[in-house]
Amino acid sequence: MSRLKNFSRNLAASYLQLGVNVVYSLVSIPLILHWLPKAEFGLWALLVQMLGYLGLIDLGMTSAVGRLLVDHKDQRDAGTYGSLVKTSGMVSLVQGGIILAIITLGSPLLATMMKIPAEYQQTFITLMRMQGVFAAWTFCQRPLGLMLYAHQRMDIVSYNEMLNLAVSLGLLVFFLARGCGIFSFVYTNAFTALIGPCYLLWNCRRLELLPHAGRWGKVSWKIFKEVFAYGKDVFLMNLGAQLITASQTIIVSRTMGLEIAAIWSVGTKMFNLVVALMCRPYGAAIPGLYEIFVRNEMERLRNRFKEMVVLTASLGVFFAVSFALCNSLFVQVWTGGRIAWSPLNDVLLAVWLFMSSLQTTHCCFVNVTKKFGGMRYMYFLEGCCFIGLAMFVGFRWNLPGIITCSILCTTLFSWQYGLRLSRKFFHCQFKELAFEWIRPSLKLAIILVPIAILAWIITAALPSLWRLASNAFVAGIVGGILFLRVGLPPGMIKEAGLRLPHPANKLWQLVVSCKS
């Protein structure tokens, strides 16, 4: 199957997964707030974010195996492919055991360090230990998803996540209604942890992604060293990214308390969604870029990467403006006024979202080339600076101060350094990458931002629900049309027109007629 078809299928499945995730959040959050005190929900949000740091125990091995499998996937029976899978499985098993030990022994210390109120400390410790079992189990099944990833079948992983979300919602409602309280999350996870591995294994066998009998190779120390050499660089980047993007709830909880942590969790729910929406196309394209690089198609690599840079930046503009225009109203309507969220937070988060859209493509491109350079340290330095600055600012300027720290650190560290690495690889000027490549995105911002400001002012007197509907129309319809007509790279528009069925192509040409 062609790379474009793989990309389209994976992207469609990932967006469908996000749609299911949205439905899950829209339904589950009001139910959780109905059955749980706000402090308990904040406790769970804090626990989930802290558990995210357990992924660092992976030491970048998962990303390394996924990348190296692409190098050998065309020779599945040569032995190296199977050896990579088996070595990954053995490492994942050991890492799962380490996770279980750390959580079991370290939960009381974490409860003290995070200043969990005395009445919630034992609950926190018990929840951490129970979730540790599921986290360890998740590590052990990673090789299944990696084989699908290497063969550009992430759509199957998305279907697995959708199934888990659907089952989770039903079970969560059942356990909350039965009075299980905060432990409803754990009981739900216990059921869903058994479904995913069976589904992934069945698909790996069905698609014949496993080596044939006798062609698996062996668990190899040489393979392990190769994976570890790549993985240690990914680990440093992941550690920095974790500090940058997944520390806010921890900082808010420690500086402002569990209830404000719950407010942050609800107020940024849609932010996390739009970040995922923005990054999905590039994420779906990455395995194809790996393959193009492995096959040394350098001109094609440059063109595809440039298209992804423009597309991601334009998505950043579109989603940033839409988020700033709608989120505070959405939170008010969604929670029935139980959560107060300032529009200033949304404006600052929108700026951070746009900067992230400019940064993410260039920074993640080092995974394609396997030439990390100083990027392995830049993310980590940025994360450390963010934590230190945000802990200081959080006491004084609260949530807006913490978000501002994120904007400053992203701009000063990873954004500019990622551009410099891309400039070196593609042999072009910094100005070309920073401005010329994203000219359509900047043009979209110049047009769309004033429209959004005008819409915000005009609808100020409307009731919240009607104001949300009006702003959503401006963001979705007006912003969407402008995104298609102004923000897309010309090559992508032309290629889509050639490949769409005739009825859809006529509509496409009507929408993007100014570029046809």
N, C-alpha and C positions, 0 to 999 in steps of 0.2 A: 504494500500500500504506500502511496506517495506521502512525502512529509507534510504537504499541505492538508491532505485528508486526515492524517494522524493529528495534526495541529487542530483542525476544525473539530474533530470528534472529541479530543481531549478538552478543548476549550468549552464546547457546548456542555459536556458532562460536568465540568468544574463549575460553570455558571448555574447549572441545574442544582448541583450540590449546594451552592450558596443560597439559591432560592429556598431549598428545603431548610437550610440553616436559619434563614430569615423567618420562615413560618414557625420553626421551633422556638426561636427567641420571642417572637411576637406573642405566642401562646403561653410559653412557659414562664416568662418573667412576671406577668401579672398574677399568675397562679402562685408562683413562689412568694411574691410579696404579700399575697393574700394569706398564705398558710404559715409563712415564716416571719419572725421579727426582722427588722432591717439589720440589726447587728449580726444575727446569725447568717443572713445572706452575705453580709460583708465578710464574715469569717470564712465562708466557703469560697468567695471570690479571691480572698487572700491566699487560701490554701491552694487553689488551682494555679495561681500565678507562681507560687513558690515551687510547686511540683514541676512547673515548666523548666526550672533550672536543673532538674534531674536529667533532662535531655543532654546536658553538657557532659555527662558521664560517657556518652557515646564517643567523645573525643574526635568527632568529625568522621568516624569510621563509616557511618551510613552513607553520607554524601560521597565519600571516597569510593566505596564499593559500587554505588550507583553510577558514578562517572567511569570507573574502570571497566565495569561490565559492558559499557558501550563500545569500548575498544575491542572486546572479544566476542560480542554477541553474534557476529557473523560466522564464527567458528565454534558453535556450542559444544561440539564433540571433540574439540582439540585438547581438552583437559583443563586449561587455564580458567575457562568460564565456570566450570563446575567447582574447581578449586576455590575460586573467589566466593562462590555461594556457600560452600561448606565452611570455609574459614570465617566468613561473616557470621554464619550460624553459631559457630563455636564462640566467637567473640561476644556476640549478642547474649548468649547464655551466661557467660561470665559477668557481663555488665549488668544483666538482670539481677544476678545474685548480689552484686555490689550495691545496687539500688535498694534492694530489700534490707540489707544489713544497715546501710546508712540511715534509712528512714526509721527502722525499728529502734536503733540505738540513739539517734539524734533528735527525735521528735520532742522530748522534754526540753532540750536545750533551745530548739527553735521557738518553742512556745514562750520561753523566758526572753530570748533575744528580741522577739517581735512584740513584746509587752502585751501579750494576750491577757484580757481581764481574767481574774481568778476564777470567776464562775464558768468561763469557757475553756480553761486550759486543758482539763481532762478530755473534754469533747474534741478539742483540736488534736491532741495527741492520738486519740483513738482513730479519728478520721484519717490522719496522716498515715498511720500504720496500715489501715485497711486499703487506702488508695495506693500505698506502696506495693502491695501485692499485684494490683492491676497494672501499675507502671512497669514492674519487672516482667510481667507476662507480655506486655506490649513490645518490650525490647526483643523478646525471644522470637517474635513472629516477623521481624523487619525484613529478613531476606526475601520473603514472598513478595512484598511490595516492591522491592528493589528490582526483581526480575521483570515485573510489569513495567516499571519506570524505564528501565534500559531499553525495552522494546516499544516504547512510546504508547503504552496502554494504561496511562493514568486514569482513563475514563472508568476502568474497572475499579480502581481504588476509590474514585468518587462515588460509584454506585454502592460500594461497601459502606462508605460514610453515610450515604443517604439512608440505607437500610438501618444502620445503627441509630441514626437520629429519630427515624420514625418509631422504632421499637422503644427508644429511650423516652420519648414524649409520653407514650402510653403508660409505660412503667412508672415514670416520675409522677404523673397524675394519680395513678393507683396508690403508690406508697404515701404520697402527701395526704391524700384523702383518708388513708388508713391511720393517719396520725404518727407516721414514722419520723416526721420532722426533718432535720438536716441530714439524717442518715439515709433519707430517700435517695440522695445522689449516689451513695455508695452501693445500695442494693441494686439500683438501676445499672450501674457500671458492671456489677458482677454478672448480670445476664448478658449484656452486650459484648463483654470481653470474650465470650465463647463463640459468638456468631462470625465475627470477621475472619479469623484465621481459616476456618473451613471454607468460606466463600473464596478467599484469595487462592488457597491451595487448589481448589477445584478448577479455577480459571487458568492457573499456571499449567496444570495437566492438560486441560482442554485445548489450550493454544500451543501446546508442545514447546513450552519455554524451558523445560527441564532437559538436561542432557540425557542421552539414551543410557541404558544400563551398561555399566562397565566403562563409561566415558566421563565419569564425574571428576576424575583427578583426586588429589588428596589434600587434606588440611596441610598447608605449607607455611613454614616459617618465612620463606622468601616472599610469598604472597602477602603474608601479614606485614612484613617490613615495608613492602611497597604501599600497601593500604595505609599503614600508620604514617609513612612519610607524607602522603597526601593529606591524610586526615588531621594531622596536628595543625596544619595551616587552616583547614576548615574549622577546627575546634576553636582556635583563637578568634576567628571571625564570628563564629556562632556565639561565643561567650560575649564578645562586644555587642553583637546584635541583641542578645538577651538582656544585657544591661540597659541598652538604649530603649527597647520597645516593650519590655515585659517587667519593668521595675516600678512602674508608676503606682500600681495598687499597693505594693509593699511600702513605698515611700509615703504615700498618702495615709496608709493605715498607721504607720509609726509616728508621723508628724501631726496627723489630724484626727485619728480615731477610726474605729470600724464602721461607724455610720457614714462618714464621709467617703470611706473606701467603697461602701455599697453604692453611694451616689455616683462616684467615679465609674464604677463598673457598669451601671445602667446608662449613664450619660455618654459613655464611649462605646457602647454596644454597636451603634451604627457606624461609628468611626472604624472599628475593626472590620466591619463588613465592607465598607467602601475601599479600605486598604486592600482587602483580599480581591475585590472586584478589579481594582486597578492593576494588581500584580498578576492576575490569572493569565492574561495573554502571554506575557513574557515567560511565566512558569511553564505554560504549555509548549512554548517554542524552544525552551532550553535543550531538551533531548535532541531535537532536530539540529540545533546549533552544534551540539557535541558531535553529531554524526558528520556534519559538513566539515568541521575542523579536523576530525580524524581522517577524512577522505581528502583533505588538503584542497578544498574548493574555496580558496581565499577571497576571490572577488565576490562570490556568492555570499560568503560569510559576512563581508562588509555590508553588502546591500541589505541582507536580512536583519543584521544587527541594527543598522541605521533605521530601518522601518520599525523595529521594536522600540527603539529609543523615542521616536516621534509618537508612536501609538501610546506608549506608557505615559509620556509627558502630557499628551492631550487628554488621556483618561484622567490624569492627575488634576488637570484644570477643571474638567467637567465634574468630577466627583467632589473636588474641594469646594467649588461654588455651590453645588447642590446640597452638600452637607451643611455648609454655613447658613444656607437659606432655610433649611427645614428642620435641623436636628433638635434645637431647643423646643420648638413647637411640637415635634413628634414625641419627645420625652414627656412633655406636659400632658398631651392627649393620651399617650400610651399608658402612663402610670396613674391617670386620673388626678393629676396634681400632687401626688404623694412625693414626687421627686422634683426638686427645683434645680434647674440647670441654666446657667447664664449663657446668653448668645456670645459674649466675649470669649468664652472657652471654645465655642465652635469656630469663631473667626481664627483664633490662634491655631487650633487643630487643623483647619483648612490650609493655613500657610505651611504647617509642618507636612501635611499630606502632599502638597505640591512639591516641596523640596525633596521629599522622599521619592516622588515620581521621577525627578531629575537624577537622583542619586542611585536608585536601585539597579538600573540596567547596567551602568558602568561598573559598579562595585561587584555585581554578581558575574560579570563577564570573565573574571579571573578563574571561575570554575570551568569555563569552556577551555581556556588556554592552559590551565594548570600552572600558570605563572603568577603566583600570588604577590611577589615583591613585598613591599612594605604594607600592603593591605592587611596582612595577617595581624599586624600590630595596630594599624590605624583604627579599626573598629573597637579593639580593646581599649585603646587610649581614649577614644570618644566616649565609650561606655563608662569608664572610670571618672572622666571629667563630668559627665552628666550626673552620675550618682552623687559625687561630692557637691556639685553646684546645686542640684535639686534638693538635697537634704538641708542645705543652708537656706535656700530661697523658700522652701515649702513652709517654714515656720513664719515667714514674713508676708509673702504675697500669695500664699495658698495655691489653688489649682492653676490660675493664669501664670504664675511664676514658674511652676514646674513645666508647663507646656512651652513657655518661652525658652527655658533651658534646652529642651529638645530641639527646637528650631535652630538655636545658636550652635549647638554641638554638631548637628547634622551638616550645617552649612560650612563650618570652619574645619571639619575633619573629613568625613567620608566622601562628601559630594565633590569637593575640589580634588581630593586625591584620586578618586575613581576616574575623573576626567583626565587626569594626568597619565594614568596607566593606559587608558584608551587612546590618548594622543600618541603615546609611544608605540603602541601596537599597530595602529592604523596609519602612522606617519602623517598626521595632520595637525593643524594648529589648534591651540586651546580655544581660541575664539570661534573656530569653525564648529567644534563640538558643543561649546556652551551656548551658542546663539544660532548659528546657521542651520545646524541639524534640527533644532526644535523651533524653527521659525513658524510653522503652522500652529504649534502649541501656544506660542507667545501671542500670535494673532488672535487665537481663540480666547485667550485670557483678556486681551484688550477689549474685545467685543462683549464677552459674557459677564464680566465683573460689573460694569455699569448697569447692565440690564438687571442683574440680581439686586443691586443696591436700590434701584428704582422700584422693583417689585416689593422689597422689604418695606420701603417707605409708604407706598400706596396702600398696602394691605394692613397697615399698622392698627387701624381702627376695627378690623374684623374680629369676630370671635375666634378662639384658637383653632378650632377644627376647620372652619372655613378658610382661615388664613393659611393653615398647613396645606389644604387642598389647592389653594391658589398658587402658593409658592412651589408646591410639588409639580403643578402643571407647567409653570415657567421653567423650572429646572429640568423636568423630564422631556417635555415636548420641544420647547424653544431651545433649551440647552442641547438636547439630543440632536436636533436638526443642524444646529451650528457645529456641533462636534463632527458630524458626518461630512458637512460641506466644507469646513475650514480646517479641522484638526487632524484628519487622516492623511497619511503620506500618499502622494499621487500614485506611486507604484502599487500600493495595496488596493487603492480604489480601482485601478485598471484591472488588476488580477481578479478582484472580486467580481467585476462586471463580466469578465470572460468565463468565469466558472459557475456563476449563478444560473439556475434554470430560466428560460425565457420570460415567464410571467414575473418572476422575482427580479430579473434583470431590468425590466421596464420600470418597475417601481424604484429600483436602485438608481437608475440613470436620472429619474425625475428628482430624487432627493439630492443627488450630488451633481446636478447638471452644470453647476458653475465650474466643475473641474473635469468634466468629460470632454 
